[in-house]
Amino acid sequence: MRAIFAAAAAIALIAPVATAQITTQSPQPAPTVVDTLGVPETPEASSGGEEGAKVSISPKVYAPFLWSPTAGLGIGYGVEVQNLGWAGSSVLVTGLTSQRIGRYGVYASTRTPYAPGVNAMLGGTFETTGRRYYYGVGPFSDLDNKIAIEKQTYEAEARLGYSDAPRATRRVQAFGRYQFHQTRTAKDLDRGAQSRLDSVSAANLAFALAHDIGAVTGGVEAIWDERNNIFVPRYGFIGQVGVSYTAATSGADVSFLRTYGSFNYFLPIEWRSSTVHARVVVSSVDNVRGNDPVPFFLLPTFDTDYGLGLATQRFYANDFFLASGEVQSPVFLTGFLDIDAIAGATFYNAYDNIFRQFLPIPSLAQNRPDDDRYPLRMALGGGLRLSSALVPGLVLHGQLGFGPEGLSFTTFNLVADLRAARPILRGL
């Protein structure tokens, strides 16, 4: 739980500073006006909120074309059946087929998690990929040691949550998850990458290649969501804290406790009707027990999902911390097609033990093994984001980042997210 307290303290310090330096727009919608763009609606009597709601079947295309450096060219697709058995229920079958990644899932839920009341969800997925990136584990992983992992993952998940207001303003959910991992091969994308791994990273990779590993995870999360738009927020806040316990059930003798927190503020400003996005993310793995190392794929992944200037699947580490600020400025807004320019700075690092190694001083230097404490790495980034109200959830990104490792991240993604086919409000 110390990680959550550290994150809460950090955001409490950052938020007043950001608020004092930013002049917010006065024309923010009144409390009685709710912008529900991008938020699934709760069925009403005329559209399936009462007994006798009609069963509806709707196809899903997550992107007409999909390309990213990780997945290659492909397409995301699916079909959703609503009101099957009772009003508000949903059965979602999805697929993601691309050059390097295949992901297929089935999810059944009693109602949308954005509706007030109790919601339950069961799901199962299968993923096969030849491009799970690995640079090593811990704070000394090197961007020049890029390795492509071929692996398959089977997953079953159950969630039970309660929301006390429309649009899941406040939500508590418990979850249980079983995963079975098969790591097949490791291929150097940088010549000699495996030979340059530090001893801990090399041993972790060798252990993963030698064992098929099953693991069960259970936990509880609390979410506070006041964003005006769940896909492209212009104002609001979303915070999430959670605690989970993971134990290997086959192939390894290891277990651990994880605590995490994520806090995001979206503040409108007068300059060009822009939005400032301030974020703090912290995660900590504690109480590691057993005779084997924690396989890298069970550790938290710290990468481009959290900030500009980070490479895909860049870090696997026990602990990490990130604080970032971005300005999102509209370039072209029609309601049907919106283009935003994004620029920001990210301060971050990965740790073996954040409480012993954290040093709150920005630096452009990389971590060194002879240091007892590691300063915050600093990365600068910018790019464009395209979104469309015609296809909620489809957000196109083109971003470029510069940090301690040089020009470390360049990508163009024609896809909302590789996780777009998953139900919303899943944990970190």
C-alpha positions in Angstrom: 0.0 0.0 0.0 3.0 2.3 0.3 3.0 2.8 -3.4 -0.5 4.2 -3.4 0.3 6.6 -0.6 3.4 7.8 -2.4 1.3 8.4 -5.6 -1.4 10.2 -3.7 1.2 12.5 -2.0 2.9 13.2 -5.4 -0.3 14.2 -7.1 -1.4 16.3 -4.2 1.8 18.3 -4.5 1.6 18.6 -8.3 -2.1 19.5 -8.6 -2.1 22.8 -6.7 1.0 24.0 -8.7 -0.6 23.1 -12.0 -3.9 24.8 -11.0 -2.2 28.0 -9.9 -0.4 28.4 -13.2 -3.3 27.5 -15.5 -6.2 29.8 -16.3 -9.2 27.5 -16.9 -11.9 28.4 -19.3 -15.1 29.8 -17.9 -17.4 28.2 -20.5 -17.1 24.7 -18.9 -20.4 22.9 -19.1 -22.7 23.5 -16.1 -23.2 20.6 -13.7 -26.6 19.8 -15.2 -25.1 19.4 -18.7 -23.3 16.0 -19.2 -21.1 15.4 -22.3 -21.6 11.7 -22.9 -19.6 11.5 -26.1 -17.8 8.2 -26.1 -19.6 6.9 -23.0 -21.9 3.9 -23.5 -25.5 4.8 -22.7 -27.6 2.9 -20.2 -30.6 1.3 -22.0 -33.9 3.1 -21.4 -37.4 1.6 -21.6 -37.7 2.4 -25.3 -34.3 1.0 -26.2 -34.0 -2.0 -24.0 -33.9 -0.9 -20.4 -37.0 -2.9 -19.3 -38.3 -6.4 -19.7 -38.9 -7.4 -23.3 -35.9 -5.5 -24.7 -35.1 -6.7 -28.2 -32.0 -8.7 -28.9 -29.6 -6.6 -31.0 -26.5 -7.8 -33.0 -23.9 -5.2 -34.0 -20.7 -5.9 -35.9 -17.5 -4.2 -34.7 -14.6 -2.9 -36.7 -11.9 -1.5 -34.5 -10.0 0.0 -37.4 -10.5 -0.3 -41.2 -6.7 -0.8 -41.4 -4.3 -1.2 -38.5 -0.6 -0.7 -38.5 1.9 -0.3 -35.7 5.6 -1.2 -35.4 4.7 -4.0 -32.9 1.7 -5.5 -34.7 2.4 -4.8 -38.3 -0.6 -4.6 -40.7 -3.9 -6.1 -39.7 -7.4 -5.5 -38.6 -9.5 -5.6 -35.5 -13.1 -7.0 -35.7 -15.9 -8.5 -33.6 -19.6 -8.8 -33.0 -21.6 -7.8 -29.9 -25.0 -9.3 -29.0 -27.0 -7.1 -26.5 -30.0 -7.9 -24.4 -29.5 -11.6 -24.7 -31.5 -13.1 -21.8 -32.2 -9.8 -20.1 -32.0 -6.1 -20.8 -28.6 -4.5 -20.7 -26.6 -7.8 -21.1 -23.8 -8.1 -23.6 -21.8 -10.8 -25.2 -18.8 -9.6 -27.2 -16.6 -11.7 -29.5 -13.5 -10.0 -30.8 -10.5 -10.7 -32.9 -7.3 -8.9 -33.8 -5.4 -10.4 -36.7 -2.2 -8.8 -37.8 1.2 -9.7 -39.2 2.8 -10.3 -35.8 0.0 -10.5 -33.2 -3.2 -12.4 -33.0 -5.6 -11.8 -30.2 -9.1 -13.4 -29.8 -11.5 -13.0 -27.0 -15.0 -13.7 -25.7 -16.6 -11.5 -23.0 -20.0 -11.7 -21.4 -21.3 -9.0 -19.0 -24.5 -8.5 -17.2 -24.6 -4.8 -18.0 -22.3 -1.9 -19.0 -19.9 -1.0 -16.2 -20.9 2.6 -16.8 -24.4 1.9 -15.6 -25.1 2.4 -11.8 -25.4 -0.8 -9.8 -23.7 -4.2 -9.9 -22.0 -5.5 -13.0 -20.4 -8.9 -13.5 -18.1 -10.0 -16.4 -16.6 -13.2 -17.5 -14.0 -13.4 -20.3 -11.5 -15.5 -22.0 -8.7 -14.6 -24.5 -5.9 -16.2 -26.5 -3.0 -14.2 -27.8 -0.1 -15.3 -29.9 2.7 -13.0 -30.8 6.2 -13.0 -32.3 6.9 -9.5 -31.2 6.8 -9.3 -27.4 9.8 -7.0 -26.9 12.3 -7.6 -24.2 15.3 -5.4 -23.2 16.0 -6.9 -19.8 14.4 -6.5 -16.4 14.9 -3.8 -13.8 16.5 -0.4 -14.0 19.5 -1.4 -16.1 17.7 -2.7 -19.2 19.3 -1.2 -22.3 17.4 0.0 -25.4 20.2 -1.4 -27.6 19.4 -4.9 -26.4 16.1 -5.3 -28.2 14.9 -8.9 -28.4 11.7 -10.2 -30.0 9.9 -12.9 -27.9 7.6 -15.5 -29.5 5.0 -16.5 -26.9 1.3 -17.6 -26.4 -0.9 -16.5 -23.6 -4.2 -18.0 -22.5 -6.3 -16.0 -20.1 -9.6 -16.4 -18.2 -11.0 -13.5 -16.1 -13.9 -12.7 -13.9 -14.9 -9.3 -12.5 -17.6 -8.1 -10.2 -18.0 -4.3 -9.8 -20.3 -1.7 -8.3 -20.9 1.8 -9.6 -22.8 4.3 -7.5 -23.6 6.9 -10.3 -24.1 7.1 -14.0 -20.9 6.9 -16.2 -19.1 5.0 -13.4 -18.2 8.2 -11.6 -17.2 6.0 -8.6 -16.6 2.3 -9.0 -15.2 -0.6 -7.0 -14.4 -3.9 -8.6 -12.9 -7.2 -7.6 -11.3 -9.4 -10.1 -9.7 -12.8 -10.6 -7.5 -13.8 -13.5 -5.8 -17.0 -14.6 -3.0 -16.9 -17.2 -1.0 -19.6 -18.9 2.2 -18.5 -20.6 4.2 -20.4 -23.2 7.5 -18.6 -24.2 8.8 -20.2 -27.3 11.8 -18.4 -28.9 13.9 -15.2 -28.4 15.4 -13.5 -31.5 17.9 -10.6 -31.3 16.6 -7.5 -33.1 19.9 -5.8 -32.2 22.9 -7.9 -33.1 24.3 -9.6 -30.0 21.5 -8.4 -27.7 21.2 -11.5 -25.6 24.9 -11.7 -25.1 24.9 -8.2 -23.6 22.1 -8.8 -21.1 23.1 -8.4 -17.5 23.1 -11.7 -15.5 19.7 -11.1 -13.9 18.0 -10.3 -17.2 19.7 -13.2 -19.0 18.6 -15.6 -16.2 15.0 -14.4 -16.3 14.8 -14.9 -20.1 16.3 -18.4 -19.8 13.9 -19.3 -17.1 10.9 -18.1 -19.2 12.1 -20.1 -22.2 12.5 -23.3 -20.2 9.1 -23.3 -18.5 5.4 -23.1 -19.3 4.0 -21.0 -16.5 0.5 -20.8 -15.1 -0.4 -18.0 -12.6 -3.5 -16.8 -10.8 -4.1 -13.2 -9.8 -6.8 -11.7 -7.5 -7.3 -8.2 -6.5 -9.6 -5.2 -5.9 -9.6 -1.8 -7.5 -11.3 1.6 -6.9 -11.9 4.0 -9.8 -13.0 7.6 -9.8 -13.9 8.8 -13.3 -15.2 12.3 -14.1 -13.9 12.7 -17.7 -16.2 14.3 -20.1 -15.2 11.8 -22.8 -13.6 8.4 -22.1 -11.7 8.4 -25.4 -10.5 12.0 -25.9 -11.0 13.9 -22.6 -11.1 17.7 -22.7 -11.6 18.2 -19.0 -12.1 16.0 -15.9 -10.2 13.5 -13.8 -9.8 9.8 -13.6 -8.0 8.1 -10.7 -7.5 4.5 -9.9 -5.8 2.6 -7.1 -5.6 -1.2 -6.7 -3.9 -4.1 -4.9 -3.4 -7.6 -6.3 -1.8 -10.9 -5.3 -0.2 -13.1 -7.9 0.9 -16.7 -7.4 2.4 -19.2 -9.9 0.3 -22.4 -10.1 2.6 -24.4 -12.4 6.1 -24.1 -13.9 7.5 -21.8 -11.2 7.6 -21.3 -7.5 7.0 -17.6 -6.9 4.3 -15.2 -5.6 4.1 -11.5 -5.0 1.9 -8.6 -3.9 1.4 -5.5 -6.1 0.0 -2.1 -5.3 -0.5 0.6 -7.9 -2.1 3.9 -8.5 -2.8 6.2 -11.5 -4.1 9.8 -11.4 -4.9 11.9 -14.4 -6.1 15.5 -14.5 -7.4 17.1 -17.7 -7.5 20.9 -17.3 -8.9 23.2 -20.0 -7.0 26.4 -20.7 -7.7 29.5 -22.7 -4.7 29.3 -25.1 -6.1 27.9 -28.4 -8.8 26.1 -26.4 -6.2 23.6 -25.3 -6.1 20.9 -22.6 -3.3 20.2 -20.1 -3.0 16.6 -19.1 -1.2 16.0 -15.8 -0.4 12.4 -14.8 1.2 10.5 -12.0 1.6 6.7 -12.1 3.3 4.5 -9.5 3.5 0.7 -9.1 5.3 -1.4 -6.6 5.9 -5.2 -6.3 6.4 -6.4 -2.7 6.6 -9.6 -0.6 8.2 -11.7 -3.4 8.3 -15.3 -2.1 9.5 -18.5 -3.6 12.6 -20.1 -5.1 12.3 -18.8 -8.6 12.5 -15.3 -10.2 9.3 -13.4 -11.1 9.0 -14.1 -14.9 9.3 -10.8 -16.8 5.8 -11.2 -18.3 4.3 -11.2 -14.9 6.0 -8.0 -13.9 4.3 -4.6 -14.6 5.1 -3.3 -18.0 6.2 0.3 -18.3 6.1 1.8 -21.7 4.4 4.2 -24.2 1.0 3.6 -22.6 2.1 5.9 -19.8 3.9 8.8 -21.5 5.6 10.3 -24.5 9.1 9.3 -25.3 9.0 5.7 -24.1 9.4 2.7 -26.3 6.9 -0.1 -26.5 7.3 -2.6 -23.7 10.4 -0.8 -22.6 10.7 -1.8 -18.9 9.7 -4.8 -16.9 10.5 -4.0 -13.3 9.4 -4.4 -9.7 8.7 -0.7 -9.2 8.2 2.3 -11.4 7.3 5.9 -11.1 6.1 8.5 -13.7 5.0 12.1 -13.6 4.2 13.8 -16.9 2.5 16.9 -18.3 1.2 17.3 -21.8 -0.5 20.1 -23.7 -3.1 18.9 -26.2 -4.0 21.7 -28.6 -6.7 21.4 -31.3 -5.6 22.0 -34.8 -8.7 21.0 -36.6 -12.1 20.3 -35.0 -15.3 19.4 -36.8 -16.9 17.0 -34.4 -16.5 14.3 -37.1 -12.8 14.6 -37.4 -10.6 16.2 -34.7 -6.8 16.7 -34.9 -4.8 17.7 -31.9 -1.2 18.6 -31.6 0.5 17.1 -28.4 3.7 18.2 -26.7 4.9 17.3 -23.3 7.5 16.1 -20.9 7.8 12.9 -18.9 9.8 12.2 -15.8 10.1 8.5 -15.0 12.3 5.6 -13.9 12.2 1.9 -13.1 13.5 0.5 -9.8 14.3 -2.7 -8.0 13.1 -1.0 -4.8 11.6 2.4 -5.3 11.8 3.3 -1.6 15.5 2.8 -1.5 16.5 4.0 -5.0 14.1 6.9 -5.7 15.8 10.2 -6.3 13.5 13.1 -7.2 16.0 15.0 -9.4 15.5 15.1 -13.2 18.5 13.9 -15.3 19.3 13.0 -18.9 21.7 10.3 -17.7 20.9 6.6 -17.8 21.0 4.5 -14.6 24.4 3.1 -13.6 24.9 -0.1 -11.6 27.3 1.7 -9.1 24.6 4.2 -8.1 22.6 3.7 -4.9 19.8 6.0 -6.0 18.5 6.7 -9.5 17.4 10.2 -10.7 14.3 10.7 -12.7 14.9 10.2 -16.4 13.5 13.0 -18.5 11.9 12.6 -22.0 10.3 15.1 -24.3 7.7 14.2 -26.9 5.3 15.5 -29.4 3.0 14.5 -32.2 -0.5 14.5 -33.6 -3.7 12.7 -32.5 -6.7 12.1 -34.7 -10.1 11.1 -33.5 -13.6 10.8 -34.9 -17.0 10.8 -33.3 -18.1 8.5 -36.2 -16.0 5.7 -34.7 -15.8 6.1 -30.9 -12.6 4.8 -29.5 -10.7 5.1 -32.8 -7.7 7.3 -32.0 -4.8 7.6 -34.4 -1.4 8.5 -33.0 1.8 9.7 -34.5 4.4 10.5 -31.8 8.1 11.2 -31.5 10.1 11.2 -28.3 13.6 12.2 -27.2 15.1 11.1 -23.9 18.2 9.8 -22.2 18.5 7.0 -24.8 18.3 9.5 -27.7 15.5 9.4 -30.3 14.0 6.3 -28.6 10.4 6.3 -29.8 8.9 6.8 -33.2 5.6 5.3 -34.1 2.4 5.7 -36.1 -0.6 3.7 -34.9 -3.7 3.4 -36.9 -5.7 1.8 -34.1 -7.4 2.8 -31.0 -5.4 0.4 -28.9 -4.4 -3.2 -29.0 -6.6 -3.5 -25.9 -9.6 -1.9 -27.7 -11.3 -5.3 -27.9 -11.2 -5.7 -24.2 -14.0 -4.4 -21.9 -13.4 -1.0 -20.5 -12.3 -0.2 -17.0 -9.7 -2.9 -16.8 -6.9 -2.4 -14.3 -3.4 -1.2 -15.0 
